[in-house]
Amino acid sequence: MTRRGNSVSGLGMNSLSYVYNAAKSNRLLQVKNPAATTAATLAYGDEVVKNQAVNNYTHDLEGRLTGDVASGVYYTYYEASGLTKAVYSNAQKTILVEEYKYDEHGKRIEKLTYLNGAEKFRVRYLNDVNGNAVEVVEEAKTGSTWTLNATEKYLYGSSRIGMLRDNRYQYQLTDHTGNIRAMVSGTATAPTVMSFTDYYPHGSPLPGRNYTASPNRYSFQGQEKDATGKHAFELRMYDSKLGVWLTPDPMMQYASPYMSMGDNPVSFIDPTGGEDGSSYGDNDAYNRAQEAKAQRMWDQYNMRLNEGQEWKNGWGFGTDASGAKYLKYMDAYKEFFDKGFTFSKGWTTLPDGTKGRGNRDVKRAKQMANLDEQMESYNYSVDAQMAIVGDPKSSNDGGDPKTTKGPNYVERTKDVNFRTLFTEFKTGVGPEYSLFKDGHPMVNDLKKSWVVTVATMTYLLRGNRTLLDYDVPFGLLGLGMSYSLTEQFIGGARVSIIPTFKGILFIVTNSTGIYSGTYHLSKDKKRSLNKITPYGTTHQMFIWTEPYKK
């Protein structure tokens, strides 16, 4: 990465090359900067990245940055949340530079700044129910006494638009990525510029193109800049000089968990330090990002296929919790698509001796489907998803994973309703597994149901991350909140919400059996093969896709 400084001095500022750990290829070890001369440092100050020695950076087992020798900063983290706990100026971690405290939601509530290891300044944050800071109180310590230094009260529209500080309203002017370019006060006819900053794409300020008459804690993408020069996003710290995160991505968006803004900081933003996206809010840009993500996944699949892994006798999934094992069997999965999404070979024994594991395998199949359905190279269809997520506990199996076939889901016509399903359950006549697709009246009822609403809220609170088999109970609360008789018949259900290339896929599955119908007083009765089984358990699956909103 090259930053040329300005033409006034004629000096280069940063000409960076990055050296990574050979064993842990994403972890940074050293940054070389031959432009870091004494003259450049005098001209540009702290924005010059020091020319670092070998093994300048150290990380813990989780991949979080613990030390930067050249900068003289060392980090500790809260184990439960992974958030930065404190910054020290020595490797022994005895001399504090800054310390951070958070509430139960991970929102910062206090920052302590130290001078020579002693408390010097304190910032306290008052947050609203959405986690937005509405007021900040700054205090300075003299001896053992804390005195008020300043307060900031923030103004919001759809986002933060300014603040009240020192009895003066200041309004922030931002660019398309949320960078605060200027703070102004006064009136429209007689404005006063309180500060302004121009930025390099990754967030460092351009030398000679910034001014401050009144302090402003927020800068790049509207995030707070701490005493260490790092930007405090909600989930992790960001180094704008290098354009990298200090800790791995909790959302696992890219192959490198330290990559920032999709390597496109001119157009992409990352509001929390989790998952980035287009700063324009335009759906086409989002889809392009999803397509690129799918291509990376496909490359990973091919890499594993090239290692010589084969699927020998049908399909099934292993039990490796890391998920690496089942990705090695992509050839069988491809065959699965090519043959029209049928369970022609059924559940079987894998090359490593692992046998099919019922619902556990189905969940892994869903996880694979969640990755694979985004690939344009296969035309994603509801039929494929139906086959992949099928429940292997069908009465057709006989319990032998070598001969067990997946369930035969029957797509139901629009005249089928909850009364039809109850009659089929009661008499034992009719399909054991029923499939309802988008446009079916029962699907339309479920879109507004209690279970789907609860699952959707959970999906959104998890940052739009894939939700698999989320179990939503019904109970008295669901009964009181229910919208339709369809919903009351379905009751509690398992909901999967999967962001796909074409939209957000919803899969709702449930069963109708004696166990739930008698308030858990009786056991479910399994349907017998080729026999009418009154009150035998039936299964329903409802599938639809919601398009992304533009």
C-alpha positions in Angstrom: 0.0 0.0 0.0 1.4 3.4 -1.0 0.5 6.8 0.5 2.4 9.6 -1.0 1.8 12.3 1.7 1.6 15.7 0.1 3.3 17.7 -2.7 4.4 20.4 -0.3 7.2 18.4 1.3 7.9 16.3 -1.7 8.5 13.3 0.6 6.9 9.9 0.4 5.0 8.9 3.5 4.1 5.1 3.4 5.2 2.4 1.0 4.0 -0.6 2.8 4.6 -4.3 2.2 3.0 -6.9 4.5 4.7 -10.1 5.8 2.5 -12.9 7.1 2.9 -15.9 9.3 3.7 -18.9 7.0 1.8 -21.4 9.3 -1.1 -19.0 10.0 -1.2 -17.3 6.6 -3.7 -14.6 7.5 -1.9 -13.3 10.6 0.3 -10.3 10.1 3.9 -10.5 11.4 5.6 -7.4 10.0 5.0 -4.3 7.9 8.0 -2.9 6.0 8.1 0.8 5.1 11.3 2.0 3.5 9.7 5.5 3.2 9.7 5.8 7.0 12.7 8.2 7.1 13.4 10.8 9.8 12.4 13.6 7.4 9.1 11.9 6.6 8.3 11.5 10.3 9.0 15.2 10.9 6.8 16.1 8.0 3.8 13.7 8.6 4.0 12.7 12.2 2.3 9.7 13.5 0.7 8.8 10.2 4.1 7.4 9.1 4.1 3.6 9.7 7.4 2.6 11.3 9.7 0.2 9.5 9.2 -2.8 11.6 11.5 -5.6 12.7 10.7 -9.3 12.0 7.9 -10.7 14.2 6.7 -7.3 15.2 3.1 -8.5 15.7 2.0 -11.3 18.2 -1.4 -13.0 18.4 -3.2 -15.2 20.9 -4.6 -18.6 20.1 -7.8 -17.0 18.9 -5.9 -14.9 16.4 -6.4 -11.6 18.3 -3.6 -9.1 18.1 -1.8 -9.0 21.5 1.3 -7.0 20.7 2.7 -4.4 18.3 6.4 -3.9 19.3 7.2 -1.0 17.0 4.2 1.0 18.3 4.7 -0.1 21.9 1.1 -1.2 22.4 -0.1 -4.5 23.8 -3.7 -5.7 24.1 -5.9 -7.9 26.4 -9.4 -9.0 25.7 -12.6 -10.1 27.5 -12.8 -13.9 26.9 -16.6 -14.2 26.7 -17.2 -11.4 24.2 -13.7 -11.0 22.6 -14.0 -7.2 23.0 -10.8 -5.2 23.8 -10.3 -5.0 27.5 -7.2 -2.9 27.9 -4.1 -1.5 26.1 -0.7 -1.4 27.7 2.6 0.3 26.8 4.9 -2.6 27.8 5.0 -6.3 27.0 4.6 -7.3 30.6 1.2 -5.5 30.5 1.8 -3.6 33.8 1.6 0.0 32.4 -1.9 0.9 31.2 -2.7 3.2 28.3 -6.4 2.7 28.0 -9.1 0.5 29.6 -12.6 -0.2 28.3 -15.8 -1.3 30.0 -19.0 -2.5 28.3 -22.6 -3.3 29.2 -24.2 -6.7 28.8 -25.0 -6.0 25.2 -21.3 -5.2 24.3 -21.8 -1.4 24.2 -19.0 0.7 25.6 -20.0 2.5 28.8 -16.6 3.7 30.1 -13.2 4.5 28.8 -10.2 5.2 31.2 -7.1 6.9 29.8 -3.8 6.6 31.7 -0.7 8.7 31.8 2.5 6.9 33.0 0.2 4.2 34.3 -2.0 6.5 36.4 -5.6 7.4 35.6 -5.8 10.8 33.9 -9.1 11.0 31.9 -12.4 9.2 32.1 -15.2 9.1 29.5 -18.6 7.7 30.4 -21.2 6.8 27.8 -25.0 7.0 28.3 -26.7 4.8 25.7 -30.3 4.5 24.6 -32.2 1.2 24.3 -30.7 0.8 20.8 -27.2 1.1 22.0 -26.7 4.6 20.5 -24.7 7.0 22.7 -27.0 9.9 23.7 -24.6 11.6 26.1 -20.9 11.4 26.9 -19.3 12.8 30.0 -15.6 13.6 30.1 -13.7 13.9 33.3 -10.2 14.7 34.2 -8.4 13.5 37.4 -6.1 15.7 39.5 -4.7 13.9 42.5 -7.5 11.8 43.7 -10.3 14.2 42.5 -12.3 13.8 39.3 -13.6 17.1 37.8 -16.0 17.6 34.9 -14.1 18.4 31.7 -17.0 18.5 29.1 -20.2 16.9 28.1 -21.6 16.0 24.7 -25.2 15.4 24.0 -25.9 13.9 20.6 -28.5 14.8 18.0 -30.1 12.1 15.9 -32.2 11.9 12.7 -32.0 8.5 11.0 -28.5 8.4 12.4 -26.3 10.8 14.5 -26.3 14.3 12.9 -24.5 16.4 15.5 -23.9 17.2 19.2 -24.2 19.9 21.8 -20.8 20.7 23.4 -19.7 23.7 25.3 -23.2 25.2 24.8 -22.7 25.1 21.1 -24.6 23.0 18.6 -22.3 21.3 16.1 -23.5 19.5 13.1 -21.5 16.8 11.3 -21.2 16.6 7.5 -20.5 13.1 6.2 -19.6 11.5 2.9 -21.1 8.4 1.3 -19.2 6.0 3.6 -20.1 7.8 6.8 -16.7 9.5 7.3 -17.2 12.8 9.2 -15.6 15.3 6.9 -16.5 18.4 8.9 -18.2 19.7 12.0 -19.9 23.1 11.6 -21.7 25.5 14.0 -23.4 28.8 13.8 -26.1 29.5 11.2 -26.7 28.6 7.5 -25.7 32.2 6.5 -22.8 32.5 9.0 -21.4 29.0 9.6 -18.3 28.3 11.7 -16.1 25.3 10.8 -15.2 23.6 14.0 -13.1 20.8 12.4 -12.6 19.1 9.0 -10.7 16.0 7.8 -10.0 14.5 4.4 -9.2 10.8 4.4 -7.3 8.2 2.6 -9.6 5.3 1.4 -8.8 3.1 4.4 -9.4 5.9 6.9 -6.1 7.6 7.7 -6.3 11.4 7.6 -4.6 13.2 4.7 -1.6 15.3 6.0 -2.1 19.0 5.7 -5.8 18.6 5.0 -7.4 18.6 8.4 -8.2 21.2 11.1 -9.5 21.1 14.7 -10.8 24.0 16.7 -13.1 21.8 18.8 -12.5 18.2 19.6 -14.5 15.5 17.9 -14.1 11.9 18.9 -15.7 10.4 15.8 -14.1 10.2 12.4 -13.7 7.3 9.9 -17.2 5.8 9.1 -18.5 7.7 12.2 -16.5 5.6 14.6 -14.7 6.7 17.7 -10.9 7.0 17.5 -9.1 6.0 20.7 -5.8 7.3 22.1 -4.0 4.4 20.4 -5.1 5.7 17.0 -7.4 2.7 16.5 -11.1 3.0 15.6 -13.5 1.4 18.0 -16.2 -0.4 16.0 -18.8 -2.2 18.0 -17.3 -5.7 17.6 -13.6 -5.0 17.2 -10.8 -2.5 16.7 -9.6 -1.2 13.3 -6.2 0.1 12.2 -6.8 2.7 9.5 -3.0 3.1 8.8 -2.8 -0.5 7.7 -6.4 -1.1 6.6 -6.8 -4.3 8.8 -8.7 -5.4 11.8 -7.0 -6.3 15.0 -9.1 -9.4 15.6 -10.8 -12.0 13.4 -14.2 -11.4 11.9 -17.0 -12.8 14.1 -19.2 -13.1 11.0 -16.5 -15.0 9.0 -17.4 -13.1 5.9 -14.1 -13.4 4.0 -11.3 -16.0 3.5 -9.1 -13.6 5.5 -10.8 -12.7 8.8 -8.7 -9.5 9.0 -9.7 -8.1 5.6 -11.6 -4.8 5.9 -14.4 -3.4 3.8 -14.1 -6.2 1.2 -10.8 -4.6 0.2 -13.0 -1.8 -1.4 -13.1 1.0 1.2 -14.3 3.5 -1.4 -17.6 1.8 -1.7 -18.0 -0.5 1.2 -18.7 0.1 4.9 -18.8 -2.1 8.0 -21.2 -0.5 10.5 -20.3 -2.8 13.4 -17.0 -4.5 12.5 -19.0 -7.6 11.6 -20.2 -7.9 8.0 -19.6 -5.2 5.5 -21.7 -4.1 2.5 -22.3 -1.4 -0.1 -22.3 2.1 1.3 -25.0 3.0 -1.3 -27.6 0.6 0.0 -28.1 -0.6 -3.5 -29.3 -4.1 -4.0 -27.2 -4.8 -7.1 -24.1 -4.0 -5.2 -25.2 -6.3 -2.4 -25.8 -9.1 -4.9 -22.4 -8.6 -6.5 -20.9 -9.0 -3.1 -22.9 -12.1 -2.5 -21.8 -13.5 -5.9 -18.2 -12.8 -5.0 -18.7 -14.6 -1.7 -20.2 -17.6 -3.5 -17.3 -17.7 -5.9 -14.9 -17.9 -3.0 -16.9 -20.7 -1.5 -16.8 -22.6 -4.8 -13.0 -22.2 -5.0 -12.8 -23.7 -1.5 -14.9 -26.7 -2.6 -12.7 -27.3 -5.6 -9.6 -27.1 -3.5 -10.9 -29.9 -1.4 -12.1 -31.9 -4.3 -8.6 -31.7 -5.8 -7.2 -33.3 -2.6 -8.7 -36.6 -3.9 -11.7 -36.9 -1.6 -14.5 -39.0 -3.1 -18.0 -40.0 -2.3 -18.2 -43.7 -2.9 -21.6 -45.0 -2.0 -24.2 -42.3 -1.9 -24.6 -39.3 0.3 -24.4 -38.6 4.1 -22.4 -36.3 6.3 -19.7 -36.8 8.9 -19.6 -35.5 12.4 -16.6 -33.2 12.3 -17.7 -30.2 14.3 -15.4 -27.9 12.3 -17.4 -28.5 9.2 -14.3 -29.2 7.2 -15.0 -32.9 6.6 -18.3 -32.7 4.9 -17.1 -30.0 2.5 -14.7 -32.6 1.1 -17.6 -34.5 -0.4 -18.7 -31.9 -2.8 -18.5 -34.3 -5.7 -21.4 -36.3 -4.4 -23.3 -33.1 -3.7 -22.8 -32.0 -7.3 -24.0 -35.4 -8.4 -27.0 -34.9 -6.2 -27.8 -31.7 -8.2 -27.1 -33.3 -11.6 -29.5 -36.2 -11.0 -32.4 -33.9 -10.4 -32.2 -33.6 -6.6 -33.4 -37.1 -5.8 -32.4 -39.4 -3.0 -31.5 -42.2 -5.5 -28.7 -43.6 -3.3 -30.0 -42.8 0.1 -28.0 -42.5 3.4 -24.8 -44.5 3.5 -21.4 -45.1 5.0 -18.8 -42.4 4.2 -15.2 -43.2 3.0 -13.9 -42.6 6.5 -16.3 -45.1 8.1 -18.7 -42.5 9.5 -22.3 -43.5 9.2 -25.3 -41.3 8.5 -26.6 -39.7 11.7 -30.3 -38.8 11.1 -31.2 -35.2 12.1 -27.5 -34.4 12.8 -26.8 -35.1 9.2 -29.7 -33.1 8.0 -28.5 -30.1 9.9 -25.1 -30.5 8.2 -26.8 -30.8 4.9 -28.6 -27.5 5.6 -25.3 -25.9 6.4 -23.9 -27.1 3.1 -27.0 -26.0 1.3 -26.6 -22.5 2.9 -23.2 -22.2 1.3 -24.0 -23.8 -2.0 -27.3 -22.3 -2.9 -25.6 -19.0 -3.6 -23.6 -20.4 -6.5 -24.9 -19.2 -9.9 -23.4 -22.3 -11.5 -26.5 -24.2 -10.2 -30.0 -23.0 -10.6 -31.2 -22.8 -7.1 -34.7 -24.3 -6.7 -37.1 -25.0 -3.9 -37.2 -28.6 -4.9 -33.4 -28.9 -4.2 -33.8 -27.3 -0.8 -36.7 -29.6 0.0 -34.6 -32.6 -0.8 -31.6 -31.4 1.1 -33.4 -30.6 4.3 -35.6 -33.7 4.3 -36.1 -35.5 7.6 -34.5 -39.0 7.3 -36.7 -40.4 10.1 -39.2 -41.5 7.5 -41.1 -44.7 8.2 -39.6 -45.9 4.9 -36.2 -46.5 6.3 -36.2 -49.6 8.4 -33.4 -48.0 10.5 -30.5 -49.1 8.2 -28.4 -46.1 7.0 -27.2 -48.2 4.0 -30.8 -48.6 2.7 -32.6 -45.6 4.1 -34.0 -43.2 1.6 -35.1 -39.7 2.3 -38.7 -38.8 2.8 -41.1 -38.5 -0.1 -42.5 -35.0 0.3 -45.7 -34.5 -1.6 -46.4 -31.0 -2.8 -50.0 -30.1 -1.7 -52.5 -28.2 -3.8 -54.0 -24.9 -2.8 -57.3 -26.5 -1.6 -55.4 -28.3 1.2 -55.8 -26.5 4.6 -55.4 -27.2 8.3 -58.7 -29.1 8.3 -57.4 -31.4 5.6 -54.2 -32.1 7.5 -56.0 -32.8 10.7 -58.3 -35.3 9.0 -55.4 -37.0 7.4 -53.7 -37.2 10.8 -56.8 -38.6 12.4 -57.6 -41.2 9.7 -54.1 -42.1 8.7 -55.0 -41.5 5.1 -52.9 -39.1 3.0 -49.2 -38.2 2.7 -47.0 -38.6 5.7 -44.8 -35.7 4.4 -46.5 -32.6 3.0 -44.7 -29.8 1.2 -46.2 -26.3 0.8 -44.6 -23.7 -1.5 -44.8 -20.0 -1.9 -48.3 -18.9 -2.9 -50.1 -21.6 -1.0 -52.7 -20.1 1.4 -51.2 -21.9 4.4 -47.8 -20.4 3.5 -49.3 -16.9 3.3 -50.8 -17.5 6.8 -47.4 -18.6 8.2 -45.6 -15.5 6.8 -47.5 -13.4 9.4 -47.3 -16.0 12.2 -46.0 -15.8 15.7 -43.3 -18.4 15.2 -42.0 -16.8 12.0 -42.0 -13.3 13.6 -40.0 -14.6 16.6 -37.5 -16.4 14.4 -37.2 -13.3 12.1 -36.4 -11.1 15.1 -33.8 -13.5 16.2 -32.3 -13.6 12.7 -32.1 -9.8 12.7 -30.6 -9.6 16.2 -27.9 -12.0 15.1 -26.9 -9.6 12.4 -28.7 -11.4 9.5 -26.7 -14.5 10.0 -28.1 -17.8 8.9 -30.6 -19.3 11.3 -30.9 -23.1 11.2 -33.7 -25.2 12.8 -34.5 -22.5 15.3 -37.1 -24.0 17.7 -39.9 -21.6 18.4 -42.4 -22.9 21.0 -46.1 -21.8 20.8 -47.7 -22.1 24.2 -50.2 -19.6 25.6 -48.3 -16.6 24.4 -48.3 -17.9 20.9 -52.0 -18.7 21.2 -52.8 -15.2 22.3 -50.6 -13.7 19.5 -51.8 -16.1 16.7 -53.1 -14.6 13.5 -55.0 -17.6 12.0 -56.3 -21.1 12.5 -53.5 -22.3 10.3 -51.0 -21.0 12.8 -52.9 -22.5 15.8 -52.9 -25.9 14.0 -49.2 -25.7 13.3 -48.3 -24.5 16.8 -44.6 -24.6 17.6 -42.2 -25.1 14.7 -38.6 -25.2 13.7 -37.7 -22.2 11.5 -34.6 -21.8 9.2 -33.8 -18.4 7.7 -31.1 -18.5 5.1 -29.8 -15.5 3.0 -29.4 -16.7 -0.5 -28.4 -15.2 -3.9 -32.1 -14.7 -4.8 -33.5 -13.6 -1.5 -34.1 -14.7 2.0 -35.2 -18.3 2.2 -37.7 -19.4 4.9 -38.2 -23.0 5.8 -40.7 -23.9 8.5 -41.1 -27.5 9.6 -43.3 -29.2 12.2 -45.0 -32.4 12.9 -48.5 -33.3 14.0 -48.6 -36.1 16.6 -50.4 -37.4 19.6 -47.6 -36.2 21.9 -48.3 -32.5 21.4 -52.1 -33.0 20.9 -52.4 -34.6 24.3 -50.2 -32.0 26.0 -47.3 -34.5 26.2 -49.4 -37.2 28.0 -49.0 -39.8 25.2 -46.3 -40.9 22.9 -46.3 -40.2 19.2 -47.3 -43.1 17.0 -45.1 -43.7 13.9 -46.8 -44.4 10.6 -46.3 -48.0 9.3 -45.2 -48.6 5.8 -48.0 -49.3 3.3 -50.6 -49.4 6.2 -53.2 -46.9 7.3 -52.2 -45.6 10.7 -54.8 -43.5 12.4 -53.2 -40.7 14.5 -49.8 -41.6 13.0 -47.4 -38.6 13.1 -47.4 -36.4 9.9 -44.8 -33.9 8.9 -45.3 -30.5 7.2 -42.7 -28.3 5.5 -43.4 -24.7 4.3 -40.9 -23.0 2.0 -40.9 -19.5 0.5 -38.4 -16.8 -0.4 -38.6 -13.1 0.4 -36.9 -10.9 -2.1 -34.3 -8.4 -0.9 -35.8 -4.9 -0.5 -34.2 -2.2 -2.6 
